[in-house]
Each structure stands twice: as C-alpha cells, then as structure tokens.
Amino acid sequence: MRVADSDSRDLTASGRVSAAIFGSRLLGLAREVVFAALFGAGAVADAFITAFRIPNLFRDLLAEGALTAAFVPTFTATLKQEGEEAAARLGDLMFGAMVVLTGTMVGAGLFFAEPIVALISGIEDPDKLALTVELTRVMMPLLCTVSLAAVWMGMLNARRRFVVPALAPAMFNLVSLSAGALVWAIGGDAELGVLVWAGGTLVAGLTQAGMQLVALWRMKQRPFPRLRGLIGNPGIARVLRLMGPAVVGVAAVQLNVIINTHFSGQLGDGPVSQLSYAFRLFFLPLGVFGVALATVTTTSVSEAAAEGEASQIAARAGDSAAASWMLAGASAVGLWVLAEPVCSLVYEMGETGADEVAAIALCLQSYVIGLAPYSLVKVLAPSFYAVDKPRVPLVASVMGVAVNVGFNALTFRELGAPGIALGTALGATINVLILRVAFHRFFGPMYASGAARRVGGLLVGLAVLGGVSWGGTLLVEFARALNPWSGVAGKLVLGAALFSVIGVVFVVYTAILRAFGYPGADLLWRMPAGLWRRISGRR
C-alpha cells in the first residue's frame, strides 16, 4: 500500500510541478517574443543571446545541472539517515562552497571576458564582438545568484517542496518583461536598449534566488554560508564525487547549445537568433513535461535508493518514461507539422518578418526530432546518480556531444542553422540509447508486462496525431486566406485556428491511447474537465 501511495503522490506532485513550470515557460516564451519584437534576428540579438549563454553555460554545468543531480540524492540521504541537523549543516557547507567557487569564476569571467567570448562565440565582426563582451560582463554575476538558487532548490525538493522552485523562473521572466517595457519606453538606440535588457536580466536572477530563500525561511530553515568543516565532510565528498561526471553527464543540452553557438556564430548575422527562438519553442514542452518528470523522479528514486528499495527504481523511472513518451512524442509530432504557423503566430511582429519566421520554423523542425530523447535523458539519468553510478550518464553524454560536434563540424556550412539543430537532436538520440541499454543492465526491465501493446498504441496514436495535424494545416491555410497574418485581427484568426487544431488532436490522440490502455492516458483524458472544474469552482 505504501508503494501505491508513493506512486500516487509522485503523480500528483508531477502534475503540480507541470502546472507551475507551464506558467513559467509561457512567461519565458512571452519574454522571447518581446525580445524578438524589440531586437529582431540580427547582430544585436545575436550579441545578447551569445553573452547570456556564457554565464548560463557555467550555471547549468555547475549548478542547475550537475549540482542538482549530485546534491538532491546526497541531501535526501543525509536528511533520512542522519536527521535535520546534519542535513542543515550540509546545506550550509554547500552554500559556502558555491559562494567561493562561483565568486571566483565570476571574477575570472569579468577579467577574461574578451578571450572567453572570442573562443565560445566564433564571432568575427569586431563591433559585434565588443558588444557581446560588454553584455557578458553585465550578466556574468548571474552565475553566482542562480548557483545559490540551485542549492536552495535542492533543499526544497528534498523536502518534497516542488512548486516554489518551479515557480521561481516565472519571477525571473516577469522581471525580464519589466525590463523589456523599460526598453520600449526609452526607445532609440538598439545597443542601449539591449544593455538595459541585460541589466534587467541580472536583477531577474537575484529575484529568482531570493524567492527560494524566502520559501526556506518560511519552513524555519536558515541557510548560512559555512566553510569550517568543508574538507572531510562525507556529504560534500559525495556531492563532489557525483558532480565531476555530472558536469558532462546531465548538462548535454547546454553544452550542445554552446557548441552550436560557435558554429552558428560563423554563419553571419541571424543564425544565432534563429536557433535561439526555435529552441525556446522546442524547450517549452521539454521544460514543462521533461523537467517536471525529472524533478519528481530525482527525489523519488533518491528516496528509494536511500531506503534500500532498489527494486522500486526501475518501476518509478518506467512510469516517468511512459509519461515522457506520451507527452513529448505528441509535442514533437505536432510541432513538426505545425512549425511554420506556430512560429508565425509567436514571432512575426516588430523587427521579425516573414523571412526570419520561415528560417526559425526550419530550425524548430530539426530540433523537435530530439524532443522525446531529451525528455528521456532527464528521466533516466537521475537513477544512476541515486545509486552512485555517475559514469554511465557521463559516457552517454560524451558520446552524444561527440556525435553533435562531429555532425555539425562536417555539415554546418552546407546545412546552415537547421543542420546545427539536427546535430543537437542526433546527439540526444545517441545519449538516450546508451542510457536505456545501461538502465536495463543495472536495474532490469522498466515494464513488467504489456510493453508490446503499449508501444503499438503509442505508435498508432502518434501516426493519427500527425495525420490530423497535417489536415489541420489546411484549416490554418484557410484562416490565412480569410485574413492576413499581420495585424491583431490576423493573429487572432491564426491563433483560433491553431487552438482548434490542437483541441481536436488532443481528443483523438488521448482517445486512441485510452483504447490501448496506455498508462496515464485516462488521467490525461480527464485533465481538461478537472481544470475546468477548478476554474469554474465546481466540485
């Protein structure tokens, strides 16, 4: 009964986290839309996106990627086995260690900004390079703020407080949008505007960290940076042991993005921005479903490992993997078919025109090929960290990155930006294939029975979904003929047509999966009615 209760609790938590992340991702998309309208897809936008990725790379490698994967299972085990006092001390030591480490890295980043930007970006134009360096120096302190936020997020997640960390990025996006409003009000020079936007981004990072600190204080937790006892602490030693491989093993997405930035930076003005805008749409479902499932799975498998319930690891990861295939697979097929009208609805305004939209759509179609693999990487990798086997995700990630780098190095000039996105998808596919084979070897089968029926139902559902989506493009074309794409009226007509297509696709897809008895399909079928009852206040 306890296992069943745990599974129900995980499913409920995942749903809450998905809702919180969905709101955050929508605000993130709104931030990207405003940025595209203000700065377009040219040199200034390329400079900001490249500069933002530099502290973002180190943040994801050392904080939200590696630290979360290493710290959550360690903190959870300490909390369960040694009690609150030992866990609080571990959190304080991690706090102190990250202040010293990231503070040093920020100082080095400020001093060596120019060679770092030149190495990573591939930018050759001197004016564009100078602007990128200036923006990098403004935003480099983000590394420190969001690294501390990652420590506090791990402490909250270990206590099964998932929603506040999931909502924290929403505050980041709201502050960024406020900076966008200030840029619009100031008007004038684009370079001045992008500097204001960069300053707002730094304030947004401080806000995101502060929100999680407040949540800990409300739980009577008082994080304080400590260094005494850092060396020799077994919890810190375990975190460091796991973080080394995790730097590569969990952060494949971010590492690939930086590699892609170097290649795309050599293609002139535009490709960096086009890939970034497409990646935002690609990451919307990945962030909502993949991150939510990974967040809950990390804590769930860590609890099973800490309690010696190794037999539950495969079952819990299997439930998350099945949900990932159901959600990410549908998102990938739908986005591939509807890429052009979706990109037009979201981005075609202000400084971003029809030609830029068409280029963004091609990048999006290449990216979504890797949507399900990326989602599964986030689900499978935490199981290996929970049982102190970080080398498996390390090997998988290295192989994925190698495929990405090799493919793009050979093809980026011929295939352009869409080819770079395709290389990312191929790398993710290799990554997840290696993880899946290793998972079966270490943990056994994910599914006790019914795998063939499950796979068959999913394939039929995705095939029908693709056909219905393609038919829906005819509706979108009809909407285009009725009203031009430009203008508020055209956007409303296009949006109504797309949402109608998505609604029909949802009903058909979930009905097919229910007929095949796919796990979670019945819950997905009931979700719209449940949301309506909550909105309307009915029981």
TAKA-V431547 format. One record per residue. SS is DSSP state (h for helix, s for strand, l for the rest). PHI is phi in whole degrees, 0 to 359 (* if undefined). PSI is psi as a letter, one per 30 degrees, with the letter a starting at -180 (999 if undefined). Layout:
SS&PHI&PSI + SS&PHI&PSI
//
This chain:
l&*&e + h&295&e + h&295&e + h&299&e + h&297&e + h&297&e + h&298&e + h&297&e + h&296&e + h&297&e + h&296&e + h&295&e + h&298&e + h&298&e + h&296&e + h&295&e + h&296&e + h&301&e + h&297&e + h&295&e + h&292&e + h&300&e + h&298&e + h&296&e + h&292&e + h&297&e + h&293&e + h&296&e + h&295&e + h&298&e + h&300&e + h&292&e + h&297&e + h&296&e + h&298&e + h&296&e + h&293&e + h&281&e + h&239&f + l&69&b + l&229&h + l&238&b + h&295&e + h&295&e + h&297&e + h&302&e + h&297&e + h&295&e + h&298&e + h&294&e + h&297&e + h&294&e + h&288&f + h&291&e + h&295&f + h&296&e + h&299&e + h&294&e + h&299&e + h&287&e + h&289&e + h&259&f + h&241&d + h&293&f + l&267&d + h&291&e + h&296&e + h&299&e + h&296&e + h&269&e + h&280&e + h&299&e + h&296&e + h&291&e + h&295&e + h&297&e + h&297&e + h&296&e + h&297&e + h&282&e + h&265&f + h&241&f + l&100&l + h&296&e + h&297&e + h&294&e + h&294&e + h&296&e + h&295&e + h&299&e + h&297&e + h&294&e + h&294&e + h&294&e + h&303&e + h&298&e + h&297&e + h&289&e + h&298&e + h&293&e + h&296&e + h&287&e + h&298&e + h&296&e + h&292&e + h&296&e + h&301&e + h&295&e + h&295&e + h&293&e + h&286&e + l&255&g + h&303&e + h&296&e + h&294&e + h&296&e + h&298&e + h&298&e + h&290&e + h&278&e + h&277&e + l&75&g + l&289&k + l&251&f + l&290&k + h&294&e + h&293&e + h&295&e + h&295&e + h&297&e + h&296&e + h&297&e + h&297&e + h&298&e + h&293&e + h&298&e + h&296&e + h&295&e + h&262&f + l&302&e + l&299&f + h&306&e + h&304&e + h&290&e + h&296&e + h&282&f + h&292&e + h&294&e + h&300&e + h&293&e + h&298&e + h&292&e + h&298&e + h&299&e + h&294&e + h&291&e + h&297&e + h&296&f + l&264&g + l&60&h + l&255&j + l&262&f + h&287&e + h&299&e + h&300&e + h&289&f + h&276&f + h&304&e + h&299&f + h&297&e + h&293&e + h&304&e + h&290&e + h&295&e + h&295&e + h&298&e + h&296&e + h&296&e + h&297&e + h&297&e + h&297&e + h&294&e + h&299&e + h&297&e + h&292&e + h&290&e + l&66&a + l&80&b + l&296&k + h&292&e + h&292&e + h&296&e + h&299&e + h&289&f + h&292&e + h&297&e + h&299&e + h&296&e + h&297&e + h&296&e + h&296&e + h&295&e + h&299&e + h&298&e + h&296&e + h&297&e + h&295&e + h&298&e + h&292&e + h&298&e + h&299&e + h&284&e + h&296&e + h&299&e + h&298&e + h&293&e + h&297&e + h&293&f + l&270&g + l&69&g + l&264&k + l&234&i + l&300&k + l&217&k + l&290&k + l&234&k + l&240&f + l&295&k + l&91&g + l&297&e + l&283&k + l&98&f + l&289&k + h&296&e + h&294&e + h&297&e + h&299&e + h&292&e + h&300&e + h&296&e + h&296&e + h&280&e + h&292&e + h&306&d + h&293&e + h&292&f + h&305&e + h&263&e + h&293&e + l&258&f + l&262&h + h&299&e + h&300&e + h&292&e + h&296&e + h&296&e + h&298&e + h&294&e + h&300&e + h&296&e + h&298&e + h&297&e + h&293&e + h&292&f + h&296&f + l&271&f + l&262&g + l&94&a + l&279&k + l&121&e + h&302&e + h&300&e + h&292&e + h&301&e + h&294&e + h&294&e + h&294&e + h&294&e + h&295&e + h&298&e + h&292&e + h&299&e + h&280&f + h&300&e + h&291&e + h&298&e + h&292&e + h&291&e + h&274&e + h&296&e + h&292&e + h&298&e + h&296&e + h&294&e + h&299&e + h&288&e + h&296&e + h&303&e + h&292&e + h&297&e + h&288&f + h&294&e + h&296&e + h&298&e + h&292&e + h&295&e + l&268&g + l&76&g + l&262&i + h&299&f + h&294&f + h&274&f + h&298&e + h&297&e + h&294&e + h&290&e + h&294&e + h&296&e + h&300&e + h&292&e + h&295&e + h&298&e + h&296&e + h&297&e + h&300&e + h&296&e + h&274&e + h&291&e + h&299&e + h&296&e + h&297&e + h&296&e + h&296&e + h&296&e + h&293&e + h&295&e + h&290&e + l&258&g + h&303&e + h&294&e + h&293&e + h&296&e + h&296&e + h&295&e + h&300&e + h&278&e + h&249&f + l&283&j + s&191&l + l&57&b + l&277&f + s&252&j + l&257&a + h&295&e + h&295&e + h&296&e + h&299&e + h&299&e + h&292&e + h&296&e + h&298&e + h&296&e + h&296&e + h&298&e + h&299&e + h&289&e + h&299&e + h&291&f + h&300&f + h&262&g + h&296&e + h&296&e + h&302&e + h&297&e + h&298&e + h&289&e + h&301&e + h&293&f + h&277&e + h&278&e + h&302&e + h&302&f + h&297&e + h&288&e + h&290&e + h&295&f + l&249&g + l&58&h + l&236&i + h&287&f + h&291&f + h&295&e + h&298&f + h&298&e + h&298&e + h&299&e + h&291&e + h&300&e + h&295&e + h&296&e + h&296&e + h&299&e + h&296&e + h&299&e + h&296&e + h&298&e + h&297&e + h&290&e + h&299&e + h&277&f + h&235&f + h&295&e + h&285&e + h&279&e + h&268&f + h&69&a + h&300&e + h&300&e + h&294&e + h&296&e + h&296&e + h&296&e + h&300&e + h&299&e + h&295&e + h&296&e + h&299&e + h&296&e + h&295&e + h&298&e + h&304&e + h&288&e + h&297&e + h&295&e + h&298&e + h&293&e + h&296&e + h&293&e + h&299&e + h&298&e + h&291&e + h&274&e + h&243&f + l&87&a + l&293&k + l&285&e + l&243&k + l&292&e + l&200&l + l&77&g + h&295&e + h&297&e + h&295&e + h&297&e + h&296&e + h&299&e + h&298&e + h&295&e + h&296&e + h&297&e + h&300&e + h&292&e + h&296&e + h&294&e + h&302&e + h&297&e + h&295&e + h&294&e + h&297&e + h&297&e + h&299&e + h&294&f + h&297&f + h&295&e + h&296&e + h&295&e + h&297&e + h&295&e + h&296&e + h&296&e + h&293&e + h&290&e + l&213&k + l&295&l + l&295&e + l&284&l + h&87&l + h&297&e + h&298&e + h&297&e + h&296&e + h&294&e + h&295&e + h&297&e + h&297&e + h&297&e + h&296&e + h&295&e + h&294&e + h&295&e + h&298&e + h&297&e + h&298&e + h&296&e + h&300&e + h&299&e + h&296&e + h&295&e + h&297&e + h&292&e + h&296&e + h&295&e + h&296&e + h&297&e + h&297&e + l&271&f + l&72&h + l&293&k + l&297&k + l&89&f + h&294&e + h&295&e + h&296&e + h&296&e + h&298&e + h&278&f + h&300&e + h&301&e + h&295&e + h&296&e + h&296&e + h&296&e + h&297&e + h&293&e + h&294&e + h&277&f + l&81&g + l&272&l + l&264&999
//
